[in-house]
Amino acid sequence: MTTPEYNDWWDRRINDNIPKPSHKNSQLIEEHLRVVPSELEIMKQDFERRNAELEKKMEQMEKENMNLRLDADVQKLEVERLRKGKAKAEKDLDSLKVYYKKLLLSMRTTGLGKTSEQWRKEIQEEKNKADRWERMFQEV
């Protein structure tokens, strides 16, 4: 059995510089043993993080560049197709112009190219000729 003084002394003693566990400020042993990284290690980690970000950005830009090249190739093919179509349309237009000129010439030579006013005049002239012939026939 111990006396109350001994118990008080036992509670207050240092016990060879080993502190008694305190539950008030309890921390994990990992936190006590955690190593603080040096400035060089911090810079290395920052560099690696930045390098990884830049590599991702480069990959994204390479993909975008490839897509842009594909778009440019498609546009070149489309331009070439349109140029060929334009050349064919111009050739067709030229042949139509020639055909139109020939058609106008043949219409003029056959009299089909006259306007309605020209036709009225010609009909009137023919009527006048017919009337003259009829009068001459009646006179005779």
Phi, psi and omega in degrees: 000146183240159181272160179296328178295320179295318179298318177297315179298317181298320179291326184270348185291160184269332177058064175059041177063022175255113182287150176285147179296132179249132181271355179290307184247051183284131177234155178289153181293331178298324179291325178290326186264359182299135181266131178279125182290151180281169180297322179296318179293322177296316179296322179296317179296318177298318179297315181295320178296314180295321178298317179297318178298315181294323177296319177297317180297319179297316178299317179297317180293324178295318177297316179297319178298317179297317178298319179295322177296318178298317178299319180296319178297318178298317179297320179297317178297320179295318178297317180297319178297317179294322178297316179297318178297321179295317180298318179295318179296320178294320178297315178298320179297316179299316180293325176294322178298316179297314179299319180296317179297317178296319180297315178299318180297316180291327178293321179294318182290330179267351179088007181280347185270014183278151175279168180296326177295318178296320178296319179300315179299313182297319178296318179298317178299317179295322177297316179300317178297318180295319178299316179300316179294322179294317177298318179296322179294320180290325179293325183279000000 
